C-alpha cells in the first residue's frame, strides 16, 4: 500500500506536459495550484515546458457567467470522449447502440430534474439556441391571436426569482404558451414543468457545472406544443434539431442534472448561509450599500450590491485577485449601465456602482471572507478618492447639483 | 471524499514541485487585456489624491461629468503669483482609466503655467496610458477637467463687480 501511495505521489508530481490529467476544481483559498498556462494540442518537448511562467489564479466568484465542471460530471463524460466514440444515430453497430443508450440515459436524467417526460427533452447547443427555437414557435403558431409569454426563471444579474407557477397558471387558463429561460434556475431551485404549467423551457449545461456547448429545450407533449426547427438536416431529435447529438456533451449534461438533483437541498442551504455571511459582513462594515433585487423572492447565490459613490469597474480593477462581474457579462463591452437595474428603477449612478457576487457549489467560506475583506478595504479606499463621497460628507445633496453632461 | 484528499495531495506536491523547480511565480494581475499596468499603477500608487481649499483665491476647481454617466472628475489647481501651477489635486468617481487619466492630468499640470496647461490634449493622455478606444472618453473628460479648473481660476482673478464701481 505504501508503494501505491508513493506511486500516486510521483504521478501527481509529474509535470502536466508528460501526464495530461484533468484537474478537479481546487477548493480552498487563493487557488495555489501551479498553472503552467494553456496546454497546446501538440505534445511539446519536455525541455521547452519549464519556460511557461506559473501564475496564481484569482478566486472565482462569477458563477452566473459560467461554472467549473463538477468532477463527477467529468468522470461521466471521459469514457465517451476516449472509448465510446460512436455516433448515437448509427443503428447498425455496437458503437452506435452504446452511444444511443448513453444519450437516452442523459435525456432521462435531465427530464427527471424538471419533472418532465424524456420524450419532451430535445438537446441543443445551449440555452440561446433553445430560446431561439422557442421564440420561433410564435411565428409557426396556428391561432391568429396566439401570444407567447417568455419569462426568465431566475435573473442572471440580480438573482430575482419570478413567480413562475402563478404565471404558468394564468397562461394555461388563457391558452397562451409559456416559455421560461431556466438557465440559472435548473438544478438550483425545485422546478416541475407540470406543477408550474410550463410549455417550453431552456436549459444550459455550463450554468449547472456541466460542459459548455450543450443545452436542452423542454417541449411539452400534452397538450402538444409545435415548434419550428432552426436548423434542418438529417432529422435527428425528432426533426426538431438536426445534427449529430454530441454524446460526451449530453452525457455531461445528464450527469450534471443528476448531481444537481442530489445536491440541490444541501447546496441551497450552504449557499444561503454563505450569501447571508457575505451580505451581513459587507453591510455591517460599509454604509450606503444597496442590495439590488427583491430580498424575499431571491436566489441566494447571486448577490448584486451597489456601493454608492464608487464606480463598479474601478472596484473590479481593485479586486484584481477575485473574478467578479459588474452588470451582465453580455453587456460588459458597452458603456451602458445594466438594463436590468434600469428596469427595476435603480438610480443611474447606483447602476454604475453595482457588483455581482456569485456563490456556487465550490465556493468556500474562506473565499467569501477574503472577498469581503478585500471589498471593504477597496471600497473605503475608492470612497476616499471619490468627489461624490466628499460632497456627501460635506452635507451637499447630490441631486441638487447641475452636472456638466448627461 | 477521495477526490478532496487527492486534491489536497496534488496541491501539496505542486507546492513542493514549485519550490523545487524555483519557477518564477507572478500574481495574475487582472484583467491584463482590459487594464494596462500604467492604469493599475495610478490606482495602487496614487499621486495627488485629495482636496485643496476651494475658497482660496489661488485655487481653481473644475468639476466635470455626471454620476448618471458613471464619470465625475474634480480637479483642483493652486497657482502662485507668477501664474505657475504649484500644486494640483484630484478626486474621481469613475473606472480605472478615468482615475488614471485624472491622476496623470494632475501630474502634468504641476510646474506648468496657466497658458501651458491649456495645451494639454486628451490624445496625449490616452497615448501615455495606452487607453483602448472604448476608454478614450476618460481622457477627454480629464482634459475638460483641466480646462474647467483653469477657467474657474481665471474667474476668481477677475476684479469683483463691487470693486469696479468703487471710486
Contacts between the chains, C-beta under 8 A, distances in Angstrom:
chain1	res1	chain2	res2	distance
A	8	B	6	7.7
A	8	B	9	7.3
A	9	B	9	6.8
A	9	B	13	6.0
A	12	B	6	7.6
A	12	B	9	6.0
A	12	B	10	4.7
A	12	B	13	4.9
A	12	B	14	7.9
A	13	B	13	4.3
A	13	B	14	7.7
A	13	B	16	7.0
A	13	B	17	5.4
A	15	B	17	7.8
A	23	B	10	7.6
A	24	B	3	5.6
A	24	B	6	7.6
A	24	B	7	5.4
A	26	B	7	5.7
A	26	B	10	7.9
A	26	B	11	6.3
A	27	B	4	7.2
A	27	B	7	7.1
A	28	B	11	7.6
A	32	B	11	6.6
A	32	B	14	7.5
A	32	B	15	6.5
A	33	B	10	7.6
A	33	B	11	6.3
A	33	B	14	5.8
A	34	B	14	4.8
A	34	B	15	7.9
A	34	B	17	6.8
A	34	B	18	5.2
A	34	B	23	7.2
A	34	B	25	7.8
A	50	B	21	6.7
A	50	B	23	6.9
A	53	B	23	7.3
A	53	B	24	5.8
A	53	B	25	8.0
A	53	B	26	6.5
A	54	B	18	6.8
A	54	B	23	4.7
A	54	B	24	7.2
A	54	B	25	5.2
A	55	B	25	7.0
A	55	B	26	5.9
A	55	B	27	7.3
A	55	B	28	4.5
A	56	B	25	6.6
A	56	B	26	7.8
A	56	B	27	5.6
A	56	B	28	5.9
A	57	B	28	5.8
A	58	B	28	6.1
A	58	B	30	5.9
A	71	B	3	5.4
A	309	B	93	6.3
A	310	B	93	7.2
A	311	B	70	5.7
A	311	B	71	7.7
A	311	B	93	5.6
A	311	B	94	5.1
A	311	B	95	5.7
A	311	B	98	7.5
A	312	B	70	8.0
A	312	B	95	8.0
A	313	B	95	3.7
A	313	B	96	6.4
A	314	B	43	7.1
A	314	B	94	6.6
A	314	B	95	5.3
A	314	B	96	5.3
A	314	B	98	7.6
A	314	B	99	5.9
A	317	B	35	5.4
A	317	B	39	7.6
A	317	B	40	6.5
A	317	B	43	6.4
A	317	B	95	7.4
A	317	B	96	3.9
A	318	B	43	6.4
A	320	B	29	5.7
A	320	B	30	4.6
A	320	B	40	7.4
A	321	B	27	6.9
A	321	B	28	7.4
A	321	B	30	7.3
A	323	B	30	7.5
A	333	B	134	7.4
A	335	B	70	8.0
A	335	B	134	7.1
A	335	B	137	7.9
A	337	B	70	6.8
A	348	B	67	7.1
A	348	B	68	3.9
A	348	B	69	7.9
A	348	B	70	8.0
A	349	B	67	3.4
A	349	B	68	5.8
A	349	B	70	7.3
A	352	B	67	7.4
A	352	B	69	7.9
A	352	B	70	3.5
A	384	B	49	7.0
A	385	B	46	6.8
A	385	B	49	5.2
A	385	B	91	5.7
A	385	B	92	6.2
A	385	B	99	6.7
A	386	B	91	6.1
A	386	B	92	7.2
A	386	B	93	4.7
A	387	B	63	6.9
A	387	B	72	5.7
A	387	B	73	7.3
A	387	B	74	3.8
A	387	B	91	4.1
A	387	B	92	6.9
A	387	B	93	6.0
A	388	B	67	6.2
A	388	B	72	6.1
A	388	B	93	4.9
A	389	B	93	7.9
A	390	B	51	6.7
A	390	B	74	7.8
A	390	B	91	6.0
A	398	B	67	6.7
A	403	B	65	6.7
A	403	B	66	3.5
A	403	B	67	7.1
A	403	B	68	7.4
A	403	B	72	7.5
A	404	B	63	7.5
A	404	B	64	5.0
A	404	B	65	6.6
A	404	B	66	6.8
A	404	B	144	7.6
A	404	B	148	7.7
A	405	B	64	7.5
A	405	B	65	6.5
A	405	B	66	5.5
A	405	B	69	6.5
A	406	B	66	5.3
A	406	B	68	5.9
A	406	B	69	6.8
